[in-house]
Amino acid sequence: MKPALGAAECIGVDQGLHAFTLGAAHGLGLDGEIGSIECGKRADFCVLDEDPTASDPMALEALRPWGAAQGERVFASDRS
């Protein structure tokens, strides 16, 4: 396992997911439209091949997209 650089400044997986989703939307002033899956918000999201909260935090970079949805369109990932 690789040592964590700046281990004292690491955040947990839940905090990281929030930072990339609702936290980023809030920073853009768009948290009423994007950033979480709720009625009335855009249905744009990615589905990963494994649950990041159940995975080893040091192996998160190996997770791959299973597919994505944008509005009413669904896209399958190229899994070749």
Protein Blocks (a to p, Z undefined) as FASTA:
>chain_A
ZZdehkllpccfklmmmmmmmmmmmmnopmmmgopacehiacdddddfbdfklpcfklmm
mpccfbdcehjbccdddfZZ
